[in-house]
Amino acid sequence: MRIAVAGGSGLIGSALVPLLREDGHEVLRLVRRTPRTADEHRWDPQHRRIDPALLRDVDAVVNLAGTPIRPRPFTAGYKQQLIDSRVDATSTLSEGLAAAAAADPGRPRVLLNASAVGYYGDTGDRPVDESAPPGTDFLATVCDRWEAATAPAEAAGVRVVKLRTGLVLGRGAMLTKVLGLVFGLGLGGRMGSGHQYWPWISLDDEVGAIRFLLTSAVSGPVNLTAPGPVTNAEFARVLASVLHRPAVLPVPAVAISLGLGEFGRTSVLAGQRAVPEVLSDAGYSFTHTELAPALRAALGR
């Protein structure tokens, strides 16, 4: 396959691109700067610009582009950046694929577009599969608009897969680095009540699932999460065990809320007990189904 990847320099993209090439695919990397290598091609998602010829003979697009969500207060400007970077990139690629499909309607095409389990909002301890409705908080709204921007491609007959990713555990992942440092110093513990679910997935499975979905018949939303989501308290206990440290210093909910504001309330103190029903039904075989081995791999233990 000839595959265009947007957001290829991030955590997931950096792991995905070389493996796609090992699989025998030709990979085009979409970049916003001046291209430095033959496989790089410039686009301008902020202004919704991409060379129409670029996507004409592409079989698949993997869109991972978007401003990273960091543990910082959600200011008005930052919120707008999070929305615009995702909607603009997705709209640009979706409309480009729709134009390519109109020019060559007989060619099968697929768009694998990033999203997140934040789509569901805070769901408490209720198991959540892909049929669940969107939540109402800010991150749920971002995901809803993000996914809606794939509509032009879908209407043009492109197979669209919406990758609702959980917390990715891998070397270099922000979550792994921050919590690895804190817990490694013996300063870790549950956050808030610890009852909120943290739907995790190993980087190996995140990338493996994307490779699987490129050639499967699946379309629509897909939860990219491990089969066994755990509570924050359990996550803290397992991480401490992997690092051979105690987990006896809980962080009060009020401190998280005061320090991180809306981000803390929606991303740390809230959660989703998301399960990968579509992915499992399609026959994907997970590398990591248990949290401890996934954390050991992510931490190099």
Number of C-alpha atoms within 10 A of each C-alpha: 17 15 24 25 22 25 21 21 17 16 17 19 20 13 17 23 22 13 15 18 13 10 11 11 14 16 20 21 24 23 20 14 11 10 14 10 8 8 12 18 20 17 23 16 21 14 10 16 15 18 12 13 11 17 22 18 16 21 18 24 25 25 25 23 24 22 14 11 14 11 15 13 16 18 12 8 8 14 15 12 15 18 19 19 17 27 25 21 26 31 21 22 29 26 21 23 31 25 19 23 21 14 11 12 14 9 15 13 24 24 26 24 28 22 28 24 31 27 27 26 22 24 18 15 15 11 13 19 19 20 10 12 13 17 17 14 16 18 24 22 18 23 26 21 18 27 26 15 22 26 16 20 25 21 12 18 18 25 19 24 25 23 27 23 23 25 21 25 25 25 18 14 17 17 16 19 15 12 17 20 14 14 22 17 12 17 17 23 25 22 21 21 14 22 18 24 26 27 27 28 29 28 25 20 23 27 20 17 19 20 17 18 20 21 11 12 11 17 18 15 22 26 26 31 31 29 21 18 24 23 22 24 21 19 22 23 19 18 26 24 14 19 18 12 16 18 19 14 13 16 16 15 18 14 13 18 18 12 14 18 17 20 22 22 19 19 19 21 24 21 25 27 25 32 24 22 17 19 23 15 9 13 10 16 13 19 16 19 18 17 21 17 16 24 24 16 16 21 19 9 10
